[in-house]
Amino acid sequence: MTEQTKISMEKLIEIFNKIAMVEGFNMIVNEVDPLKYFSSLNKFYSMIDKLIDHYCELEEYEKCALLLEVKKKHGWEQSEAIEK
């Protein structure tokens, strides 16, 4: 395997990860029944947390806020320690 091939594979993986984040965001903010795709609400919340981390790194805070609202809409409650 050449060095050029390694770089191409790394770039390809990076592109796939970006696509997955965008598609995950679109599915979560547009889907009404999270249990259609997730086996539990905790797994749904975990996916939202990963997306929030991703969009925080990109400084896209509007998307983070939208994801948090979706999480709350589906029953997630923020702990008192975080609220204070």
C-alpha positions as CSV (number, residue, x, y, z in Angstrom):
1,M,0.0,0.0,0.0
2,T,1.5,3.3,-1.0
3,E,1.5,6.5,1.1
4,Q,-0.9,8.1,-1.5
5,T,-3.4,5.2,-1.0
6,K,-3.2,5.7,2.8
7,I,-4.0,9.4,2.5
8,S,-6.9,8.7,0.1
9,M,-8.4,6.1,2.5
10,E,-8.1,8.6,5.4
11,K,-9.8,11.3,3.4
12,L,-12.5,8.9,2.3
13,I,-13.2,7.9,6.0
14,E,-13.3,11.6,6.9
15,I,-15.8,12.3,4.1
16,F,-18.0,9.3,5.2
17,N,-17.9,10.6,8.8
18,K,-19.1,14.0,7.7
19,I,-21.9,12.5,5.7
20,A,-23.0,10.4,8.6
21,M,-23.1,13.4,10.9
22,V,-25.2,15.4,8.4
23,E,-27.6,12.5,7.7
24,G,-27.9,11.7,11.4
25,F,-28.7,15.3,12.2
26,N,-31.4,15.4,9.4
27,M,-32.9,12.2,10.6
28,I,-33.1,13.2,14.2
29,V,-34.5,16.7,13.8
30,N,-37.1,15.5,11.2
31,E,-38.1,12.1,12.6
32,V,-41.1,11.9,15.0
33,D,-40.5,8.4,16.4
34,P,-36.9,7.8,17.6
35,L,-37.7,4.2,18.5
36,K,-38.2,3.5,14.8
37,Y,-34.4,3.6,14.4
38,F,-33.1,3.2,18.0
39,S,-33.6,0.3,20.3
40,S,-34.0,2.6,23.4
41,L,-34.3,6.3,24.3
42,N,-30.9,6.1,25.9
43,K,-29.3,5.1,22.6
44,F,-31.2,7.9,20.9
45,Y,-29.9,10.4,23.6
46,S,-26.4,9.0,23.1
47,M,-26.5,9.6,19.4
48,I,-27.8,13.2,20.0
49,D,-24.9,13.8,22.4
50,K,-22.4,12.6,19.7
51,L,-24.0,15.0,17.2
52,I,-23.9,17.9,19.7
53,D,-20.2,17.2,20.3
54,H,-19.6,17.2,16.6
55,Y,-21.4,20.5,15.9
56,C,-19.9,22.1,19.0
57,E,-16.4,21.4,17.5
58,L,-17.6,23.1,14.3
59,E,-19.1,26.0,16.4
60,E,-22.5,25.4,14.9
61,Y,-24.4,26.2,18.1
62,E,-27.8,26.6,16.5
63,K,-27.7,23.0,15.5
64,C,-26.6,22.1,19.1
65,A,-29.6,24.0,20.5
66,L,-32.0,22.3,18.1
67,L,-30.6,18.9,19.0
68,L,-31.0,19.6,22.7
69,E,-34.6,20.7,22.1
70,V,-35.3,17.4,20.2
71,K,-33.8,15.5,23.1
72,K,-36.0,17.3,25.7
73,K,-39.1,16.8,23.4
74,H,-38.5,13.1,23.7
75,G,-38.4,13.0,27.5
76,W,-34.8,13.8,28.4
77,E,-34.6,15.8,31.6
78,Q,-31.6,17.9,32.4
79,S,-30.1,17.3,35.8
80,E,-30.4,20.0,38.4
81,A,-26.6,20.3,38.6
82,I,-26.4,21.2,35.0
83,E,-29.3,23.7,35.2
84,K,-27.6,25.7,38.0
